[in-house]
């Protein structure tokens, strides 16, 4: 009787109806046209099943070949959750202490870099500046050669001080995978992540990817989209954003993530690895959002979400997972930086118990005080990137790169926005003396020069 009752209780879970995905397909087609994206591949996983898989648009604007779900795309920064999986797996096996100085495992690093921890690398709190060169060497030695050329000048601030998104931090994490595995990073990823998850066509090597069905990457210029030539590749930066994969292969990975490391009932990855990846380890400045390892962690309309976006020359990607509902949404596109946010939201609305979308509320505009002018004005740097906040009369202006100066509008003591340039906010992070020590802009932090 008890066994029969348990069976009856489980029936609703087994018999979840498949949503009508017509609205999702309509959203995808409309968003591709609106954003001028040639094509996309979209997959949705529920529990351990792929319940939606479809290609949209064209894989190559020159040939008109349609996108098919089995096609490979280059991921961009969603690669980071895969690199983190490999490194945390080594930690779970006792080969790495995530909170120990990496100089314990990698010899010859400069003194300050050697004291960084794997935890800091994986959470973007290592103080390493950001850059993302698309072109470079193609051989396996490039990663180690690049890292061994670093000096302590790669730090723009002291490790552990602040969250600041850093692609090079993940290069170093990948080199740690390579060093501890005793084999090239690409081979270590094959052994530790791709093969266990049966991601049979996923690779880091372009000459392997080109032997499988492949969507070409595209760039937009002057409203026109063209195939990106030459295709970008830089083996020294592979761990931060260069995996080639398909929605089908990534569905295998997220299935393991959502099911305690199991695929088809077999243990693919130690469940401790995904528990560690999806735990909050760092906080975005002045935000409720956290960062795990290769994953942003936050609530979306009342649902707990772990996710990451990816952008690289020619491609974009987005992977959203709702662990409590066992749902994952995978979007791969073939135009630089495209993520299809409206389509991700439509899929989320179809499958997740989202709270009603709140009505947009205008943000308060506060007067800028004399004290604001004093504490914010200054020059801030992140590697070669520089921004300046200038006090001009009773206004604060932000100058960055070749862009014209923009007026800062105050929304709170810490949060400002650029007048007339969208809703994105800039966070001022105060130092011990009350003066702004960091400006956090677009997930990167800039440290005051000469403080």
C-alpha positions as CSV (number, residue, x, y, z in Angstrom):
1,X,0.0,0.0,0.0
2,X,2.8,2.4,0.9
3,X,4.6,1.6,-2.3
4,X,1.4,2.2,-4.4
5,X,0.8,5.5,-2.6
6,X,4.4,6.6,-3.4
7,X,3.8,5.7,-7.0
8,X,0.6,7.8,-7.1
9,X,2.3,10.7,-5.5
10,X,5.0,10.6,-8.1
11,X,2.7,10.5,-11.1
12,X,2.2,14.3,-11.4
13,X,6.0,14.7,-11.6
14,X,6.4,12.1,-14.3
15,X,3.4,13.5,-16.3
16,X,4.3,17.1,-16.5
17,X,2.7,18.5,-19.7
18,X,5.1,19.8,-22.4
19,X,4.3,23.5,-22.9
20,X,3.2,24.8,-26.3
21,X,6.5,26.3,-27.5
22,X,4.8,28.3,-30.4
23,X,5.2,31.6,-28.5
24,X,8.9,30.8,-27.8
25,X,9.6,30.1,-31.4
26,X,7.8,33.3,-32.4
27,X,9.8,35.2,-29.9
28,X,13.1,33.7,-31.1
29,X,12.4,34.6,-34.8
30,X,11.3,38.1,-33.9
31,X,14.3,38.8,-31.7
32,X,16.8,37.5,-34.3
33,X,15.3,39.9,-36.8
34,X,15.2,42.8,-34.3
35,X,18.8,42.3,-33.1
36,X,20.1,41.5,-36.6
37,X,21.4,38.0,-35.6
38,X,21.7,35.5,-38.4
39,X,20.9,32.4,-36.4
40,X,20.5,30.6,-33.1
41,X,20.2,27.2,-31.5
42,X,17.9,26.8,-28.5
43,X,17.4,23.9,-26.1
44,X,15.5,23.4,-22.9
45,X,16.1,20.7,-20.4
46,X,13.6,19.6,-17.7
47,X,14.7,17.1,-15.2
48,X,16.9,14.8,-17.4
49,X,15.0,15.3,-20.7
50,X,15.5,17.7,-23.6
51,X,11.9,18.9,-24.1
52,X,12.8,21.5,-26.8
53,X,15.5,21.7,-29.3
54,X,15.5,23.8,-32.5
55,X,17.7,25.8,-34.8
56,X,16.6,29.2,-36.1
57,X,17.8,31.3,-39.0
58,X,21.0,30.7,-40.9
59,X,24.4,29.3,-40.0
60,X,26.1,31.3,-42.7
61,X,24.8,34.4,-44.4
62,X,26.8,33.7,-47.5
63,X,25.4,30.2,-48.1
64,X,22.0,30.4,-46.4
65,X,22.6,27.1,-44.7
66,X,20.1,26.7,-41.9
67,X,21.1,26.3,-38.3
68,X,20.6,22.8,-37.0
69,X,20.7,21.8,-33.3
70,X,23.7,19.6,-33.7
71,X,25.9,22.5,-35.0
72,X,28.8,23.8,-32.9
73,X,29.0,27.4,-31.8
74,X,31.8,29.1,-29.9
75,X,30.5,29.8,-26.4
76,X,32.3,32.9,-25.0
77,X,32.2,33.2,-21.3
78,X,29.8,30.4,-20.6
79,X,33.1,28.5,-20.9
80,X,33.9,29.7,-17.4
81,X,31.4,27.3,-15.7
82,X,33.2,24.4,-17.6
83,X,36.6,25.5,-16.5
84,X,35.4,25.9,-13.0
85,X,33.9,22.4,-13.1
86,X,37.3,21.0,-14.0
87,X,39.2,23.0,-11.3
88,X,36.7,22.3,-8.5
89,X,36.7,18.6,-9.5
90,X,40.5,18.6,-8.8
91,X,39.8,20.3,-5.4
92,X,37.1,17.7,-4.5
93,X,39.7,15.0,-5.3
94,X,42.1,16.6,-2.8
95,X,44.6,17.8,-5.4
96,X,44.0,21.5,-4.7
97,X,43.0,23.7,-1.7
98,X,40.8,26.4,-3.2
99,X,41.9,28.8,-0.5
100,X,45.6,28.1,-0.6
101,X,48.0,30.4,-2.5
102,X,48.4,29.2,-6.1
103,X,52.1,29.5,-5.7
104,X,51.9,26.2,-3.9
105,X,51.0,24.5,-7.2
106,X,52.5,26.8,-9.9
107,X,56.2,27.6,-9.6
108,X,57.8,30.7,-10.8
109,X,55.0,33.2,-10.4
110,X,55.7,36.7,-9.3
111,X,55.3,37.2,-5.5
112,X,51.9,39.0,-5.4
113,X,50.4,36.7,-8.1
114,X,51.6,33.6,-6.3
115,X,49.6,34.6,-3.2
116,X,46.3,34.6,-5.1
117,X,43.9,31.7,-4.4
118,X,41.9,29.6,-6.8
119,X,38.8,30.8,-5.0
120,X,39.7,34.4,-5.9
121,X,40.4,33.4,-9.5
122,X,37.0,31.7,-9.9
123,X,35.1,34.5,-8.2
124,X,36.7,37.4,-10.0
125,X,38.1,38.8,-6.7
126,X,41.8,38.2,-7.5
127,X,42.4,41.9,-8.5
128,X,43.6,40.9,-11.9
129,X,42.8,43.4,-14.7
130,X,40.5,42.5,-17.6
131,X,41.2,42.1,-21.3
132,X,40.1,39.7,-24.0
133,X,42.4,39.6,-27.0
134,X,40.8,37.6,-29.8
135,X,43.9,36.7,-31.8
136,X,47.1,34.9,-30.8
137,X,48.9,31.6,-30.9
138,X,47.0,28.4,-31.6
139,X,49.2,25.8,-29.9
140,X,48.9,24.2,-26.5
141,X,52.0,25.9,-25.1
142,X,50.4,29.4,-25.5
143,X,48.5,29.3,-22.2
144,X,51.6,28.5,-20.1
145,X,53.8,30.8,-22.1
146,X,51.4,33.6,-21.6
147,X,51.0,33.1,-17.8
148,X,54.8,32.8,-17.3
149,X,55.3,36.2,-18.9
150,X,53.1,37.9,-16.3
151,X,54.4,40.3,-13.8
152,X,52.7,41.6,-10.6
153,X,51.5,44.6,-12.8
154,X,48.6,42.3,-13.9
155,X,47.1,43.2,-10.6
156,X,45.1,46.5,-10.6
157,X,44.3,46.2,-6.9
158,X,45.1,43.9,-4.0
159,X,43.5,40.4,-4.2
160,X,40.3,39.9,-2.2
161,X,39.3,43.6,-2.2
162,X,36.5,43.7,-4.7
163,X,34.6,41.8,-7.4
164,X,35.8,42.7,-10.9
165,X,35.2,40.5,-13.8
166,X,38.5,39.2,-15.2
167,X,39.0,37.0,-18.2
168,X,42.7,36.6,-17.5
169,X,41.8,35.4,-14.0
170,X,40.2,32.4,-15.7
171,X,43.2,31.9,-18.0
172,X,45.2,31.4,-14.8
173,X,42.5,29.1,-13.4
174,X,42.8,27.1,-16.6
175,X,46.5,26.9,-16.3
176,X,46.1,25.6,-12.8
177,X,43.9,22.8,-14.3
178,X,46.6,22.2,-16.8
179,X,49.4,22.1,-14.2
180,X,47.5,19.8,-11.7
181,X,46.4,17.5,-14.5
182,X,49.8,17.2,-16.0
183,X,48.4,17.6,-19.6
184,X,47.4,20.5,-21.8
185,X,44.3,22.4,-20.8
186,X,42.3,21.3,-23.8
187,X,43.1,17.6,-23.0
188,X,42.3,18.0,-19.3
189,X,38.9,19.5,-20.2
190,X,38.2,16.6,-22.5
191,X,39.1,14.1,-19.7
192,X,37.5,15.8,-16.8
193,X,34.4,17.4,-18.2
194,X,33.5,16.7,-21.8
195,X,34.0,12.9,-21.9
196,X,32.3,12.2,-18.5
197,X,29.3,14.2,-19.6
198,X,29.2,12.5,-23.1
199,X,29.8,15.9,-24.8
200,X,31.1,14.0,-27.8
201,X,31.6,16.9,-30.1
202,X,32.6,19.6,-27.6
203,X,36.2,20.8,-28.0
204,X,38.6,23.7,-27.6
205,X,40.5,23.1,-30.8
206,X,39.3,24.8,-33.9
207,X,40.8,22.2,-36.2
208,X,38.6,19.6,-34.5
209,X,35.5,21.8,-34.4
210,X,35.7,22.4,-38.1
211,X,35.3,18.6,-38.8
212,X,31.8,18.8,-37.3
213,X,28.8,20.8,-38.4
214,X,29.7,24.3,-37.5
215,X,27.8,27.6,-37.5
216,X,30.0,30.4,-38.7
217,X,30.5,33.4,-36.5
218,X,29.3,36.8,-37.7
219,X,29.9,40.5,-36.9
220,X,27.7,43.5,-37.5
221,X,29.0,46.7,-39.0
222,X,26.9,49.6,-40.3
223,X,23.8,47.6,-40.0
224,X,25.1,44.7,-42.1
225,X,26.1,41.3,-40.8
226,X,29.0,39.4,-42.3
227,X,31.0,36.3,-41.6
228,X,33.8,37.2,-39.2
229,X,37.1,36.7,-41.0
230,X,39.6,35.5,-40.0
231,X,37.9,33.5,-37.3
232,X,39.2,34.6,-33.9
233,X,41.4,32.2,-31.9
234,X,43.9,32.7,-29.1
235,X,44.9,29.5,-27.2
236,X,46.3,31.6,-24.4
237,X,42.8,32.7,-23.5
238,X,40.9,29.4,-24.1
239,X,39.9,28.9,-20.4
240,X,37.9,32.1,-20.3
241,X,35.7,31.8,-23.4
242,X,36.6,29.5,-26.3
243,X,34.8,26.2,-26.0
244,X,33.0,25.0,-29.1
245,X,29.8,23.2,-28.3
246,X,26.2,22.5,-29.3
247,X,23.0,22.8,-27.5
248,X,22.8,19.0,-27.5
249,X,26.1,18.6,-25.8
250,X,25.4,21.4,-23.4
251,X,22.1,19.7,-22.5
252,X,24.2,16.8,-21.3
253,X,26.2,19.1,-19.0
254,X,23.2,20.9,-17.5
255,X,21.5,17.6,-17.0
256,X,24.4,16.5,-14.8
257,X,24.2,19.9,-13.1
258,X,20.5,19.6,-12.3
259,X,20.6,15.9,-11.3
260,X,23.5,15.7,-8.7
261,X,26.0,14.9,-11.4
262,X,24.1,12.1,-13.0
263,X,23.3,11.5,-16.6
264,X,21.0,8.6,-17.6
265,X,21.3,7.4,-14.0
266,X,25.1,7.1,-14.1
267,X,27.4,9.4,-12.1
268,X,29.2,11.7,-14.5
269,X,30.5,14.4,-12.1
270,X,30.9,14.3,-8.4
271,X,27.7,16.1,-7.0
272,X,29.9,18.1,-4.6
273,X,31.4,19.9,-7.7
274,X,28.1,21.4,-8.7
275,X,27.1,22.2,-5.2
276,X,30.3,24.2,-4.8
277,X,29.9,25.9,-8.2
278,X,26.4,27.1,-7.4
279,X,27.1,28.4,-3.9
280,X,27.6,32.1,-3.4
281,X,31.3,32.9,-3.0
282,X,31.4,36.6,-3.7
283,X,29.0,39.5,-3.9
284,X,28.6,42.1,-6.6
285,X,29.2,45.6,-5.2
286,X,26.1,47.1,-3.6
287,X,23.9,44.3,-4.9
288,X,22.0,41.2,-3.7
289,X,23.4,39.3,-6.6
290,X,26.2,36.8,-5.9
291,X,28.8,35.0,-7.9
292,X,29.6,31.3,-7.5
293,X,32.2,29.8,-9.7
294,X,31.5,30.6,-13.3
295,X,27.9,31.4,-12.4
296,X,25.9,34.5,-11.4
297,X,23.4,33.7,-8.6
298,X,20.3,35.7,-8.0
299,X,16.5,35.6,-7.9
300,X,14.5,36.3,-11.0
301,X,10.9,37.2,-10.1
302,X,11.0,34.9,-7.1
303,X,12.8,32.0,-8.6
304,X,16.3,31.0,-7.6
305,X,18.5,31.2,-10.8
306,X,22.1,30.4,-11.6
307,X,23.3,31.6,-15.0
308,X,26.0,33.0,-17.2
309,X,26.2,34.9,-20.5
310,X,28.9,34.6,-23.1
311,X,30.3,36.9,-25.8
312,X,33.2,36.6,-28.1
313,X,33.9,37.6,-31.7
314,X,31.3,36.0,-33.9
315,X,29.2,34.4,-31.2
316,X,27.0,34.9,-28.1
317,X,25.5,32.5,-25.5
318,X,23.4,32.3,-22.5
319,X,22.7,29.4,-20.0
320,X,20.1,29.8,-17.3
321,X,19.4,27.1,-14.8
322,X,16.7,26.9,-12.1
323,X,17.9,24.1,-9.9
324,X,14.8,23.9,-7.7
325,X,12.6,23.4,-10.7
326,X,15.2,21.3,-12.6
327,X,14.9,23.5,-15.6
328,X,17.7,24.8,-17.9
329,X,17.5,27.1,-20.9
330,X,20.4,27.1,-23.4
331,X,20.8,29.8,-26.2
332,X,23.6,29.9,-28.7
333,X,23.9,32.6,-31.3
334,X,26.2,33.3,-34.2
335,X,26.6,37.1,-33.9
336,X,29.1,38.8,-31.5
337,X,27.5,39.2,-28.1
338,X,23.9,38.3,-28.9
339,X,22.1,36.6,-26.0
340,X,18.3,36.8,-27.0
341,X,17.2,38.1,-23.6
342,X,13.5,38.4,-24.6
343,X,13.5,34.7,-25.7
344,X,15.2,33.6,-22.5
345,X,12.5,35.5,-20.6
346,X,9.7,33.9,-22.7
347,X,11.1,30.4,-22.0
348,X,11.3,31.2,-18.3
349,X,7.7,32.4,-18.3
350,X,6.6,29.1,-19.9
351,X,8.4,26.8,-17.5
352,X,9.1,28.6,-14.2
353,X,6.7,29.8,-11.5
354,X,7.7,33.4,-12.0
355,X,6.0,36.1,-10.0
356,X,4.2,38.8,-12.0
357,X,6.5,41.2,-13.7
358,X,6.6,44.4,-11.5
359,X,5.5,47.6,-13.1
360,X,8.5,49.8,-13.9
361,X,9.1,52.4,-11.3
362,X,10.9,55.6,-12.0
363,X,14.1,55.9,-10.0
364,X,14.5,58.9,-7.8
365,X,17.0,61.5,-8.9
366,X,18.9,63.0,-5.9
367,X,20.8,66.2,-5.8
368,X,24.6,66.0,-6.0
369,X,26.2,67.5,-3.0
370,X,29.5,69.2,-2.5
371,X,30.6,66.1,-0.6
372,X,29.7,64.0,-3.6
373,X,31.9,66.2,-5.8
374,X,34.8,65.8,-3.4
375,X,34.6,62.1,-2.8
376,X,34.0,60.8,-6.3
377,X,36.2,63.0,-8.5
378,X,39.4,61.3,-9.6
379,X,41.1,58.9,-12.1
380,X,40.4,55.2,-11.9
381,X,42.1,52.3,-13.7
382,X,41.7,48.7,-14.6
383,X,44.8,47.7,-16.4
384,X,45.0,49.8,-19.6
385,X,41.4,50.9,-19.2
386,X,40.9,54.3,-17.6
387,X,38.0,56.3,-16.6
388,X,37.8,59.8,-15.0
389,X,35.1,61.4,-12.9
390,X,35.3,65.2,-13.2
391,X,33.6,67.7,-10.9
392,X,32.3,70.5,-13.1
393,X,30.3,73.1,-11.2
394,X,27.6,71.2,-9.4
395,X,27.8,68.3,-11.9
396,X,29.8,65.1,-12.0
397,X,30.9,63.9,-15.5
398,X,32.3,60.5,-16.4
399,X,34.9,60.2,-19.2
400,X,36.0,56.8,-20.5
401,X,38.1,56.0,-23.5
402,X,37.1,58.0,-26.7
403,X,33.5,58.4,-25.6
404,X,32.3,61.9,-24.9
405,X,31.9,62.9,-21.3
406,X,28.5,61.9,-19.8
407,X,26.7,63.5,-16.9
408,X,26.2,61.3,-13.9
409,X,22.7,61.1,-12.4
410,X,22.5,60.2,-8.7
411,X,20.0,57.5,-7.6
412,X,21.4,56.7,-4.2
413,X,24.5,57.3,-2.1
414,X,26.3,54.5,-4.0
415,X,24.5,54.2,-7.3
416,X,24.7,56.6,-10.3
417,X,23.7,56.3,-14.0
418,X,24.8,58.0,-17.2
419,X,22.2,60.6,-18.3
420,X,20.4,59.5,-21.4
421,X,22.4,56.3,-21.8
422,X,20.1,53.6,-20.6
423,X,19.3,52.1,-17.2
424,X,22.7,50.6,-16.4
425,X,24.0,51.9,-13.1
426,X,27.5,52.7,-11.9
427,X,28.4,51.9,-8.3
428,X,30.7,54.0,-6.2
429,X,32.6,51.9,-3.6
430,X,33.9,53.9,-0.6
431,X,37.3,53.3,0.9
432,X,38.2,53.5,4.6
433,X,38.4,57.4,4.5
434,X,35.0,57.8,2.8
435,X,36.5,58.7,-0.5
436,X,35.5,56.6,-3.4
437,X,38.1,53.8,-3.8
438,X,36.5,51.9,-6.7
439,X,34.1,52.7,-9.5
440,X,32.2,49.5,-10.6
441,X,31.0,49.8,-14.1
442,X,29.6,47.0,-16.3
443,X,30.8,44.2,-13.9
444,X,34.4,45.6,-13.9
445,X,35.8,47.6,-11.1
446,X,38.3,50.5,-11.5
447,X,40.6,51.4,-8.7
448,X,41.4,55.0,-7.8
449,X,44.9,56.0,-9.0
450,X,47.1,57.5,-6.3
451,X,44.8,57.0,-3.3
